[in-house]
């Protein structure tokens, strides 16, 4: 079986953050003759290409690169020689057990031979020869022309052919010998094969780091994590991932395991190409779907909610705790009431999304586990849901962020933490309180549950901030970056966050019209940034001139574009530097294509964009922190919110009054700001150290 297709070939196959050492590249002197890997058809295909004189690098990329650890040409040459030696050694061992008449010694001798092909005389074609000789083809039949051609070159002379037998091409003979050995030695992979039988040791080590030992483990891993599966394996690039997936596809019949379609293309493209679920039944009541609208194209959760809405016992029209009086929501059943209640948060999409998720989870649980509508839930039922959250069954969990239309989607991505459990129950209590206040329900079953609530109290984790040494390390690496639009924007984001304490969303929404120069008597002119925070609370944050200078430097990148604007006040403080990333789209005809959402730059950089910029920077410098005596894990965990915590901690250390810090950070209570102060803990530590230890 010949392995064939075209792979995109590029170097390097592995992307390691560790800088290359000086000297000869790894593998240039490697001896790979003693190799534990089995001989597969791809190995024979690579050696065959080498014997035929094809380009060695291209052959390696085509047949072997997926399983190797380097593409250095010297390693490729060594690998070819080692494979040929391995084939000869395996053939010799096999030959020892065969009868003499079936021996492989002739084939092995041919492969051991280092003779080069003898240059053969290139004969002209019949048409070329006729033209060279000036013969008129109309004067002769085709048979007569062929006879003359053979006679001219001695092709009709048996003695001449016999005498020229030594001119046979040795490479062709070697290929025939290799093909004969392939039929006897090539092994087909099985699902139970260890990875060492097919992959190079460095590749196996990287796969073992995520718990993969056998080929079946690798196939399952790819199927579970989909197209981006290689992102969970350190140093495993996208090119190698595609090559591995292709090789596994070729072996599906032998492995008896198939690579799922989700691993072959991005989710965004798969979603566009997947068939839409269209319902032809009669119209149903409006549902609080995940998208917030009702349409004919429904996700899995929409279908389940529709099933509930179409089941008379689950709609809630006859709920036990339904009020018989009119309600201010204008709702006739549970879903209408929930939809109206969620609409109160239309202006707060993040809050609405969080509330919708918890309400949908609870509604599904009530329907599937209790066979009850929400309006019939009792206090013991609420207690049962609380116990359910403490140990969510595996059937309710899928760890990957798949879309709700995906058959693998589940209501939970993992076991919720105690804090998440508390948040879910608080949201549900808020829902029932709202339904009761609107006159839709006559009781709130969650009220009794919350009185005995013993889940942990939410507390700010002040450890999620940079120490003085860590922040100095951040600034040191920031100053070492070459001057560029990217580095200017990065410095602007970092220093603006850590000197103002603004939240990520507040920075995303900040515009130039929110920045003004304030003149107050007895004080120098000061720039002030106005932001709108949680609960629509407006606060004013003074900025240092150096920070405003960084904002101005970032803005200089867009002078040409901004000159054309009439109102510059709406320009964002933090902006995109390039066109948006291309995304998959579907045209009106159903065809899929890739295009950028916007070809313009200078647009507001989204919250996820700011987050990604900082995460990339923290991940990059984390590999250098060991030299500074710092902990790498903390930099890998660092995010945009660490900047806010760092601001509060640094302000308190610098002696800024706690009430002023609370105002600047926009904390709801000064008690929240006080958490950052470590003076009380320091006194406790000193007091404990002074205590005498009594021993028996």
N, C-alpha and C positions, 0 to 999 in steps of 0.2 A: 504494500500500500504506500503510495508516494504522498508525502505531505506537500501540499501546494496551496499557495495563495499569496497575496501581497500584503505585507505588514508595513505600516509606517515605521521607518527605521530612523532612530535618532539616538544620540549619546548626550549625557550618560543615562544608563538605564536606572541607576540608583541615584537618588538625590540626598546626599548626606550633609548635614550641617558642619561636620568636622572638616577643616581645611586639609587639602592634600599635602602629604609629606613630600619633601624634596627627594630627588633621585629617580631611579627607574620606576615606572608604574607597577602597581601590584599585578602579579601574574606573568611578568616578562621572563622570569626564570623559573616559573612554577613547573614542577614535575607532576603531571596528572595521569601517569600511566596506571598507577594503582587507584582505580576509581570504583567505588562500590555501586555505581549506577548500572542498571540493566541496559542491555543493548536493544534499543527500539528502532522502529523503521525510520525515525527521523535521524538517528545516528548514521545509519547506512546511506540515507539520502544525502547527508552532508559530505561523507567520505566519497560517495559516487560523484558529487559535483566537483570535488577536488581532483579526482582522477581524470575527469573529463576536461580539466583545465579551466573551469568556470571561475569567476571572481570569488575569491575565498571569503571576503568580508560580506558580500551579498548573500552567499550561501549560508554563512553563519547566522546572519540576521534572519534569514528565512526559516531555517530549520532548528537552530539551537539557542538563539539569544534568550528566549523565554525562560530557560532553565539555568542559565549561566550567571556569573557574578560580575563579569567584565567583558568588554568588547575590544580590548587592546589587541592590535593585529598580531603581536608576538604571541599573546596567549592563544589566539585563534589558530595560529600555525602549530603551536605546541599541542593544542587540543586535537587538531586533525591527525597529527602523528601519533598521539596517544590512543585515539580511537582506532586507528588502523592497527596499532600494536595489540590493542585489546581484542579486536576482531580476530586477528591471527592467533592470539593465545587461546581464545575461546574455541576457535576451529581446531587447533591442535589437540586440545583436551577432548573435543568431540571425536576427532579422528582416531584416537586411541581405542575407542570402543566399537569402531566400525570394522566390518570385514574388508579385506584388501581390495576386492573388486569395487567396493563402494567408498573407498578412501577419498580423503579430501586433499591429499598431498599435492596434487597437480594445481588445484585452486590456491592453496596456501603458498606454493612456490611462486605463482604468478603475482600474488599480492606482496610477497617479500621482494620481488624483483624491483630494482630501482631504474630499469631501462627507460629511456625517454622515447617517445614516439618518433619513428623515422619519418622524415619529411616525405610526403607522397607527391608524385607529379600530378599537377592539376590539369585534367583533360578538358578540352573545350566541349561544349555541348554539340549535338549533331547540327543544329542550326548555325552555330558559330563556325564550325568546321566547314560546312558547305559554303558559307560566305567567304571564308578565308581562301578556299580552293577555287573560288570563282565558278563553281558549278551551277548550272541552270537547273533548279529543282523541278521545272516543268518537263525536263527531258528525261527524268528518271522517276521510277516509282519509289515509294517510301521504303520498300523492302530492299531495292537496289542501293539506295543511299545508305541504308544501315549496313549492308554487306561491305560497301566501300569503306565506311567509317571504321568497322571492326578490323578490316584488313590493314588500314593505315596505321593503326595503333597496336596491332598484334593481338587483338582481343579474340580472334578466332583460332589462335594457336594454343593448343592445350599444353605443349611443351613450354611455351613462353609463360603461360599462367602458372605452371608448376614451378618454373625457375624463379618467379617473382613472389612465391608464397612467403619468403622471409620478410617481405615488405609490409606484412600485416601490422596494424597499429597496436602496440602493446597495451595502450590505455584501454582500448575496446576489449581486449582479452581480459584485462584486470577487472573491468566493470562486469563482464560476464561471470568471472569467478566470484566477485563480490555479491552479485545477485544470487548466485547459487548458495553462498554462505548465509545470506539474509533469509532465505527460505527455511534454513535450518536453525538459525540462531536468534532471529528477531523475536522479542517477547512483547506481547500485548499487555498494556497496563490493566490492573484491576482495582476496584475500589478499596480493597484491603491493603494495597501496596503502601509501604512507608514512603514518605516524601524523599528520603535519601536515595531511593532507587531511581528517581527521575530529575531531581534538582541538585544544583551545586550546594556545597556545604554552607556558604554564606547566605544563600537564599533560604535554605532549610532553617538556619538559625533565626532569621527574621520571621519566618512563619511559625516557628515554635514559640516565639515570644508572645503570640496571641493564642497559644494552645492547640495549634494544628500539627497533627502527627501523621495522618494518613491522607491519601487522595480523597477519600470520602469526606473527611473533615474539611478539606479545602473547598470541595463542591458545595457542601452545606453552608459554609461560611459565606461564600459568594452569593448563594441564593438568599440568605438571610439579610445581608447588608446591601445587596443590589449593586447598581452601576458604580457607586463610589466606594466599594468594599476595600479597595487598596488604601484608602485614606486612613484606615484603622491599623495599618501595618507600617511602622516607622521605616522609612527608606524605600518603600515600594512605590515606584512611579506609575503613572497612568499608561505609558507605553508598554511596560512589562505586563501590567494587569491585562491589557487587551490581548497581548500575545498568549498569556496563560489561559485566558478564557477561550481563545480560539482553539488552542491545543486540546483543552478539555472537551470542547464541542466535537472535535474530531474523534475523541475516544468515548463518546457517549454510549455507543453500542457495547463496547467492551466493559465500561464501568457500570453500565446499567443505571446510570444516574444522568439526569439532564440538567443543563444550565437554564434557569428560568429566564423569561423574556425581560424581567426587571433588571437583570444584570447586563443586558446588551445595549441599553440606551438610557439616557437621562430620564428621570421621572417626568420632567416637564414635557418631553416629547412623547413619552408613553401615554401620559394623560390625554394629550391631544388626539393620539391615534386610537385610544381605547374606545369601544362602542359606548354610546350614551344610553343610559337607562331611561326609557320614556314610558310613562304610565298612560294607558288608554282608558283607565277606569273613569267613573264620573268624578267631577270635582270634589275635593275634600276640604275640610276646614283649613284655614290658614295655619301653617306650622312655623314655629320658631326655628327655622333651619339654621345650619351653621353659617350660611352666607347672609342670613338676615332677610331673605326674600323667598317667595314661592315661585317655582318654575317647573317645567316638565322634566328637567334634568336633575335627578336626585342622587345624593350621596347615600352611603349605607345608613348613616344615622337619620337622614331625612326619610328613608324608606321605613325604618323602624318607628319613627314618630308618626308617619302616615298610618302604619298598621295600628298604632295605638288610637289614633284619631278615628279610625274606621271601626274600632271595636267598641260597641256601646258601653260595656262594663268598665272601659278604661278612659273614656272621654271626660268623666267627671261631672256630667250633667246631673247625675243623681248621687253625687258625693255625700258621704255621711256628714261632713262638716260644712257643706254648702249652705250659704245664707239663702233664705227664701225671699229676702227683700232685694230690691234693686241695688246694684253696685256701681260705684263711680267709674269703674273700668269699662262698663258696657259689655261685659263678657258673659257668654252663655255657657261656656265650658272651661275646663282647666287650661287648654292651649290658648284660647283667646285671652284669658286672664294673664297668663305668663307672657304672651307676646306684648300685651299692653304694658305690663310692668317693666319688661326689658326696654321698651321704647323710651322710658324715662332717661335712659343713659345713652341716647343717640349721640349726644355731644361729647361723650367720653368713650370713644371706641375701645380703648384698652380695658376699661372697667367693664363695659358691656360684654366684651369677648370673654373675660374671666368669669363673669356671672353666668353667661350662657353655657359655658363648658360645664360648670358644676351643676347647673339646673338640668342639663341634658343627661348627665351621668345619673343623677338621682332619678329622673323620670324613667330612664331605661331600667334601672335597678328595681323600681317599684313595679313596672310592668312585667319584668321577667322573673323576679324573685317572689314578689308578693301577689301579683295579679290584681293590683289595686290602682285606682287613680290617685293622683296626688292629693285631691281634696278628701280622701278617706284615710289618710295616714294618721296613725295614733302615736302617742309618746313611746310605747314599746317598739313600734316600727322604727322610730328615729334611733332608738338605742341599738337596734339590729343593724342599721346602716352605719352607725358609728363603729360597731364591731367589724362590719364588712370592710371599712376603710383601714382598719388596723392590719388586716390580712387579706388583701385583694386576691382572689383566685387567679391562677395563671391563665385561665380561659378569658379573663377580662383584660389581659396585658399583652401588648406588642411593643417591643423596645424601640422600634424605628419610627421616625417621623413621616409615616406614609400618609397620603391624602385620604380623606374620609371616603372617597369613592373606591379605594383599594380594598380588595377582599380581605387583606391581612389587617386592616385597621381594627383597633380595639379602643375602648374608652379610656384606658390608662396606658402610659408608656413605661410604668414601673411602679413599685410599691411606694405610695405617697409617704413623705416624711411626717412626723408628728405636727410640724408647723403647717404643712399642706392639709393635713386632716382637719386641723382647727379652722383653717381658712374656709374649707369646704362647708363645714357645719355652720360657721358664722354667716356665710353667704345664704345658705338655705334658711337660716333663722330670719335673715333680712327679707328674703322672699316671702315667707309666711307672714311676717309682720306687715309687709306692704299689702298682701292680699287681704289680711284681716282689717287693716285700716281703711281699705277701699270698700269694705262691706261685702267682699266676695266670700270670705270664710268667717266662721264664728269662733274659731280657736286656733292657737298656734302650738302644735305639738312639740316644737323644738324648744319652747321656752322652759319646760320642765327639765329637759336634757341639759341645757346650758348651766343650770344651777349647780350641778354636780360635775362640771367640766374640769378635768384635771390634766389636760394637755399642757405642754410647756408654754409659758408666756413668751411672746415674740420679743427679741432683744437684739439690739444692734451689735454686730460682731466687729468690734473696733480693731481686731487683728487684721481685718481686710483693709489695711492701709500701709503705706510705705513708711519705714523708719527713716531717720535722718541719713543713715549710711546708704540705705537702698535708694532714696531719692537722689542723693549725690551721685550714685552710680548711674541712675537714669539720665541725669543731666550731662554727665561725662560722656556717655554714649551718644546722646542727642547732639552734643557739640562736635562729635567726631564725624557726623554724617556730612557728606559733600553737599555744597549749596545747590539746591534744586527746588522746584515748586513743591515737590512731595515733602521734602524736609522742612520747608518753611511752614507748610500747613500742619505738619505733625507737631512742630514746636508751638505753634499757635494754639492747637487743641490742648496739648498737655499743660502749658502754662496758664491758659485761660481757665481750665477746669480746676487746677490745683491752687489758684490764687483767688478764685471767686466762689467755689463751692456749688456752682450751678449743676443741676441735674442734666442727664443726657438729653432728655426730651426738651428741656428748657434751652439748651444750647442749639439743638436742631431747629427750634422755632425762632431763635433770636435773629432780628433784622437790624439794619443800620438805623432805622428810625427809632429803635429802642435804645440807641446810644446817644448820649448828649453830654455837652460840656457844662458843668454846674459851677456857677460863680457865687460863692458865699463869702461874706465879709470876714476878714481876719484869716481866711484860708486860701491857699493857692487854687487856681482853677483845677477842677477834678472831673475826669470822665466818669459817668454813671451809666450803668446798664440796667434797664428795667426788664424784668422777666415775670412771667405768670406761671406759678407753680401749682402744687396740688391744692385742691379745693378752691381753684381760681384765685388763690392768694397772690397779690402783686407785691413784689419787693424790689428795692433799689439796691444795687451792689456797686460800690465805688471800685474803679479799676486803676491800677498803676499806669503811668504813661508808657512804660516799657511794654506792657501787655497790649495797649492800644496800638503801639508801633508795630507789634507782631501782626495784629489784625490788618493794619494798613499794608504791611509787606505782602501778606497773603492776597489782598485785594488788587495789588499792582499787576498780578497775573492776568487780570481781566479788563484792563483799561480800554482796549480796543472794543470789546463787546459792550462795556458799560456806557461808552460815549453815546451810543445809539438810544439809550433809555431816557424816558421823560422823567420818571420817578425812581430815583436811586434809593429811596428809603426802604423799598421792599426787598432790596438785595440781602441775601443771607450773610451772616458772619463767616460761616464755614461752607465752602462750596466744592463742587466736583471739579476735577482737573481734566477729565476726559469725557468722551461720550459714554453712555451707559453700556453695561455689559450686554452683548447680544442674547436674546431669549427666543425660545420657540414660539411661533404663532401659527394660527390656523386661519386660512383665508376663507372667503365666503363659499368657495368651491369645495372646501374640505381639504385642500392641499396644505401641508405643513412646510414652513420655511423659517429661516433664522434672520432676525433683524434686530437692531438696537431700538430700545424704547425711545431714546432721544439721541440725536446726533450732536446736541449742543453740550458745551461745558459751562461751568459757572453756575449750575443749578444748585439748590440746597442739598448738601450732603445729608443723607438720611441718618437716622439713629443707628441703624444696623451698619451703615457705612463708616460712621465715626468709630463704632465699636470694633469693626474689623481692622481699621487702620491702627488702633492702639494695640489690639491683640497681636497683630503681626509684628509690631515693634517689640513688645514685651517678650514674645516667643523668640525673636531673633537674639536679643541681648541676654536671654536666659542661659544661652550656651557659653557665655563669657563670665558668668557670675562666680564660678568656682575660683577663678584667679583673684577675685576681690574678696573671697571668703564669705560669700553670700549664698543663700539657699535657692537653688534653681526652681524648686517646686512652687515657691511663692510667686515668682515672676510668671510661671506658666499659668497660675490661677488669676493673676492680676487682670482687672478689667476697668472700664470707665468709672464704675462706682467707687473703686479704690481711690480715685482722685478726690472725690467728695469727702471721703473719710479722712484722707491725708490733709485736706484743707482744714477741717475742723481740728484735727490733732495738732497741726502746726500752729494754728491760730491760738489755741490754748497754751501751747508751750511758749509762744512768743509773748504771752501775757495779755492777750486781748480779753476783755471781760466776757464772761460766759453768756450774759444776756445779749451782748452785741454779736457774738458768734452765732447764737441761736437765731437772731434776726437775719443775719447774712445767709445762713444755711436754709432758712425757711422751715425750721423745725416747728411742729405743732405745739411742743411744750419744751420749756427750758430743761426739764428732766431728761429729755432725749440727749440734749447737748452735754449734760453733766456726765453721761455714761463714758464720754471720751476722756474725762479727767481721771488720771491714775493715782492721784494723791492719796485717796482713801485706801486703795490697795497697798500702796507703798507703806503707809503707816501700819497696816495689818502685818505686812511681811516683817517690818522692823520689830514689831511687838512680839511676834512668834519667835524670832531669833533670840530675843532677850530672855525667853522662858527657859528655865532649867529643866533638863531631862531627868526624870526620876527612873531609876532602874531597880529591878527586884533584887 
